[in-house]
Amino acid sequence: MDHIKQNDGRLLEPIQKIGCFFRSCGIIAENKTGKNLFPEEINRTWEWAKEVGYIDKRDNIKFSAPIATRFLKILGNKGRFIEVGLFKDGETVFYDSIKQTPKLMRIDALIQKIIQGGPSKTHFRVVDNSGFLIEDPHTPPIKPLSIEYSILYAYLEE
C-alpha cells in the first residue's frame, strides 16, 4: 500500500510537523482494511480529534485507539481498535483491565515509540509483532537511536 506520509504537503501543518503517532493510527486502520485514506479524510480526522479532546492543545495524542477506530469507520469497517498493553524491554505487559477479559489479550497492531536524534526527540511508527518496521509515517524513514516501547492494540469486530 502507498500511504500518505505525515510530511505530505496536502496535510495540515501540525500533522506534517508532529503527526507521526496520528498517522500511525491511520496506517494501522489502512492496513486492516486494505484501503488508503485521502488527505481530506486525514485532515478532517485531526480536526475531529482536537475537537473531542483526543488530541490536546499542544497537539499531543491523549487517546489513540479512538482515532484509529475513527479511521476504520471512514474506510468502511465497523470494527474498533482498543489499546491492550505495552511491549517494553522485551516483555509484553497487558493492562490489568484487559487481563480480566482473556479474549482481548492478543496483539493485532503495534505502534512503536522510538528515540531519535531530531528536534522532537521521539517518533512513532508501525511495526509487526517481532518489532520489525512495517511502515514509517515519515519520508524519509527516521532511524531510531533506541526503542522506548510499543503500544499494543487488539481489533474487535462489531
C-alpha positions in Angstrom: 0.0 0.0 0.0 1.1 3.5 -0.7 0.3 5.5 2.5 0.3 9.3 2.7 3.2 10.3 4.8 2.8 12.7 7.7 5.1 15.3 6.0 3.0 15.3 2.8 2.2 19.0 1.8 -1.5 18.3 1.5 -1.8 17.6 5.2 -2.4 20.2 8.0 0.8 21.8 9.3 0.6 20.1 12.8 0.3 16.7 11.1 3.3 17.5 9.0 5.4 18.6 11.9 4.5 16.2 14.7 1.8 13.9 13.3 3.7 10.6 13.3 1.6 9.0 16.1 -1.6 10.3 14.5 -0.6 9.0 11.0 0.4 5.6 12.6 -3.1 5.4 13.9 -4.3 5.9 10.3 -1.9 3.4 8.9 -3.0 0.5 11.2 -6.6 1.2 10.0 -5.5 1.3 6.4 -3.5 -2.0 6.8 -6.6 -3.6 8.4 -8.9 -2.6 5.6 -6.6 -2.7 2.7 -7.7 0.8 1.7 -5.9 4.1 1.7 -7.1 7.3 3.3 -7.3 10.6 1.3 -5.6 13.8 2.6 -9.0 15.4 3.3 -10.1 12.4 5.5 -6.8 12.6 7.4 -7.2 16.4 7.9 -10.8 16.2 9.0 -10.0 13.4 11.5 -7.3 15.6 13.0 -9.8 18.4 13.5 -12.4 16.0 14.9 -9.8 14.5 17.3 -8.8 18.0 18.5 -12.5 19.0 19.0 -13.4 15.9 21.1 -10.1 16.1 23.2 -8.3 13.1 21.8 -5.5 15.5 20.8 -4.7 18.2 23.4 -4.0 21.9 22.9 -0.3 21.2 22.4 -1.1 18.6 19.6 -0.3 15.6 21.7 -2.4 12.5 21.3 -4.2 11.5 24.5 -6.3 8.6 23.2 -5.0 6.8 20.1 -7.4 3.8 19.9 -10.5 6.0 19.2 -8.6 7.8 16.5 -7.6 4.5 14.8 -11.2 3.4 15.2 -12.4 6.6 13.5 -10.1 5.9 10.6 -11.6 2.3 10.4 -15.1 3.8 10.2 -14.0 6.3 7.4 -12.6 3.3 5.5 -16.0 1.4 5.8 -15.0 -1.0 8.6 -17.4 -1.4 11.6 -14.8 -2.8 13.9 -12.7 -1.0 16.5 -9.2 -0.9 18.0 -8.6 -1.0 21.7 -5.3 -0.4 23.4 -4.4 -3.6 25.4 -0.9 -3.1 26.7 2.7 -2.3 26.1 5.8 -4.2 24.9 8.9 -2.8 26.7 12.3 -4.1 27.5 11.5 -7.4 25.8 8.3 -8.0 27.8 4.7 -7.9 26.8 2.5 -6.4 29.6 -1.2 -6.4 29.2 -3.2 -3.8 31.2 -4.9 -5.2 34.3 -8.3 -4.2 32.8 -7.5 -6.3 29.7 -6.4 -9.4 31.8 -9.9 -9.7 33.1 -11.1 -10.5 29.5 -8.8 -13.1 28.1 -10.2 -12.8 24.5 -8.7 -9.3 24.5 -5.2 -10.5 25.3 -4.0 -10.5 21.8 -2.0 -8.2 19.5 -3.5 -7.2 16.2 -1.4 -4.0 15.6 1.6 -2.2 17.2 2.7 1.4 17.2 6.3 1.7 18.3 7.8 4.8 20.0 11.5 5.4 19.2 14.1 7.8 20.4 15.6 9.8 17.5 18.2 12.5 17.2 15.9 15.1 15.7 14.4 18.1 17.4 11.3 16.3 18.6 13.4 13.5 20.2 10.7 10.9 19.7 8.9 9.3 16.8 6.2 6.8 16.2 6.0 4.1 13.5 4.1 0.9 12.8 5.8 -2.4 13.5 4.9 -6.1 13.4 4.7 -8.5 16.4 8.5 -9.1 16.1 9.3 -5.3 16.2 10.2 -5.2 12.5 9.2 -2.0 10.7 6.0 -2.2 8.6 5.7 1.5 7.9 7.3 4.7 8.9 4.8 7.5 8.6 7.6 9.9 7.7 9.6 10.2 4.5 12.4 9.5 4.6 12.1 6.9 7.4 13.5 8.0 10.7 16.3 5.9 12.1 16.0 5.1 15.8 18.7 5.7 18.3 16.8 3.4 20.6 13.3 1.9 21.1 11.3 3.1 24.0 8.2 0.8 23.8 5.4 -0.4 21.5 1.7 0.2 22.2 -0.4 -3.0 21.6 -3.8 -2.9 20.0 -6.5 -5.6 19.6 -9.0 -5.3 16.8 -12.6 -6.2 17.6 -15.3 -6.9 15.1 -18.5 -5.0 15.7 
